[in-house]
Amino acid sequence: MNRTGNRLWNDLWPAFTVASLPVLSYFVFVFSGVNQSELGLRPGDLINSWGVFTCPFVHADWMHLLGNAGSLYLFFGLLFSLYKKIAGKVTLLLWTLTGLLMFLFARSGNIHIGASGVVYALASFLIFAGFLSGSRKMRNVSYLVVIYFGSMIWGFLPYDSHISWDGHLCGAVTGFITALFFRKVYKREYADVLPDWFAEAEDKKDEYARFGIKDKLEQ
């Protein structure tokens, strides 16, 4: 494997590992006969509050899992390859805060399962962080995620009681909050660097100063 391939693999293997956790968990739960509903998130239920962390590992069936898996691999891949220095912290905050917001604000009396809240949190972070970063590359990635995310916008609407639209909304809010929280870090790390010839604030007082020819003109 060449150097570029090694760098790409070093960036993507953590993303692949994290995105695979819900998939592997589904196999474990199905073949071990675990009652997955016990691991779901019950808003406001302090006795079963572990659902804040375990909810993304639980899926109702194959179709439910496949509906989330592709987006998890794509968005985690983008996160760990573009924001590699903060990707681990971002993942932890997105995962935890999404669960907490669902626990506090999602519909009570329902058991919420699935990783779709995390998917929406990842998409939201990638979109807002890209626009806030000051980087054209990151901003272009944001546009691509918006295009991909376009069909997912229906997930915010309560048209189906079996879809956790409130979990999706909590995930989107989490992504926005996380993008704001880390903005100083990634703006410092990824903002486009201005070329040397670009005028500094003090140079703009004299239109010739940035070219270094003022003294020659005076002579």
MOJOCOR-V715115 format. One record per residue. N is the residue number from 0. PSI is psi as a letter, one per 40 degrees, with the letter a starting at -180 (999 if undefined). D_LAST is the distance of its C-alpha to the last C-alpha in Angstrom with 1 decimal. Layout:
# MOJOCOR-V715115
<<N:PSI:D_LAST> <N:PSI:D_LAST>>
This chain:
# MOJOCOR-V715115
<<0:h:59.7> <1:i:56.0> <2:d:53.2> <3:d:52.4> <4:d:56.1> <5:d:56.4> <6:d:53.5> <7:d:55.1> <8:d:58.5> <9:d:57.2> <10:d:55.8> <11:d:58.8> <12:d:61.8> <13:d:61.5> <14:d:61.3> <15:d:64.3> <16:d:66.2> <17:d:65.7> <18:d:66.4> <19:e:69.6> <20:d:71.1> <21:d:72.6> <22:d:73.9> <23:d:75.5> <24:d:76.9> <25:d:78.7> <26:d:80.5> <27:d:81.5> <28:d:82.8> <29:d:84.7> <30:e:86.4> <31:e:87.1> <32:f:88.6> <33:h:86.4> <34:g:86.7> <35:d:83.2> <36:d:83.7> <37:e:84.0> <38:e:80.3> <39:i:79.1> <40:h:77.2> <41:h:79.4> <42:h:77.3> <43:e:78.3> <44:g:80.8> <45:d:80.0> <46:d:82.9> <47:f:81.4> <48:e:77.7> <49:e:77.0> <50:d:76.5> <51:d:73.0> <52:d:72.1> <53:e:74.9> <54:d:74.7> <55:e:72.2> <56:e:74.5> <57:h:77.4> <58:i:78.0> <59:d:81.0> <60:a:81.3> <61:d:79.6> <62:d:78.0> <63:d:76.6> <64:d:75.1> <65:d:73.7> <66:d:72.1> <67:d:70.0> <68:d:69.5> <69:d:67.2> <70:d:64.8> <71:d:64.9> <72:d:63.9> <73:d:61.1> <74:d:59.6> <75:d:60.0> <76:d:58.5> <77:d:55.4> <78:d:55.3> <79:d:55.6> <80:d:53.2> <81:d:50.4> <82:f:50.8> <83:d:52.2> <84:d:51.1> <85:e:52.8> <86:d:55.5> <87:d:58.3> <88:d:57.6> <89:d:57.2> <90:d:60.5> <91:d:62.3> <92:d:61.0> <93:d:61.7> <94:d:65.2> <95:d:66.2> <96:d:64.7> <97:d:66.1> <98:d:69.6> <99:d:69.2> <100:d:68.2> <101:d:71.1> <102:d:73.5> <103:d:72.5> <104:e:72.1> <105:i:73.8> <106:h:77.2> <107:i:79.9> <108:e:83.1> <109:i:81.4> <110:h:80.7> <111:h:77.2> <112:i:76.7> <113:i:74.1> <114:e:70.4> <115:d:69.2> <116:d:67.8> <117:d:65.6> <118:d:64.6> <119:d:63.4> <120:d:61.6> <121:d:59.7> <122:d:58.9> <123:d:57.7> <124:d:55.5> <125:d:53.9> <126:d:53.2> <127:d:51.7> <128:d:49.9> <129:d:48.2> <130:d:47.0> <131:e:45.8> <132:d:44.1> <133:e:40.8> <134:h:41.5> <135:d:41.9> <136:d:44.4> <137:d:46.5> <138:d:46.3> <139:d:47.6> <140:d:50.5> <141:d:51.3> <142:d:51.7> <143:d:54.0> <144:d:56.1> <145:d:56.3> <146:d:57.7> <147:d:60.2> <148:e:61.0> <149:d:61.8> <150:e:65.4> <151:e:65.7> <152:d:65.0> <153:e:68.7> <154:e:69.3> <155:e:68.3> <156:h:71.2> <157:f:74.6> <158:e:76.5> <159:h:78.4> <160:e:80.0> <161:e:79.8> <162:h:76.0> <163:g:74.2> <164:d:71.7> <165:d:71.2> <166:d:70.3> <167:d:67.8> <168:d:66.3> <169:d:66.2> <170:d:64.4> <171:d:61.7> <172:d:61.1> <173:d:60.9> <174:d:58.3> <175:d:56.1> <176:d:56.6> <177:d:55.8> <178:d:52.6> <179:d:51.5> <180:d:52.6> <181:e:50.6> <182:d:47.5> <183:d:45.2> <184:d:46.2> <185:d:45.8> <186:d:42.7> <187:d:41.1> <188:d:42.5> <189:e:42.2> <190:i:39.5> <191:h:37.1> <192:h:33.9> <193:i:30.7> <194:i:28.4> <195:d:25.2> <196:e:23.0> <197:h:24.8> <198:h:22.9> <199:i:24.1> <200:d:25.1> <201:d:22.2> <202:d:19.7> <203:e:21.2> <204:d:19.7> <205:h:16.5> <206:e:17.1> <207:e:14.1> <208:d:14.7> <209:e:17.6> <210:e:15.7> <211:f:13.2> <212:e:10.2> <213:d:8.9> <214:d:6.4> <215:d:5.2> <216:d:5.4> <217:d:3.8> <218:999:0.0>>
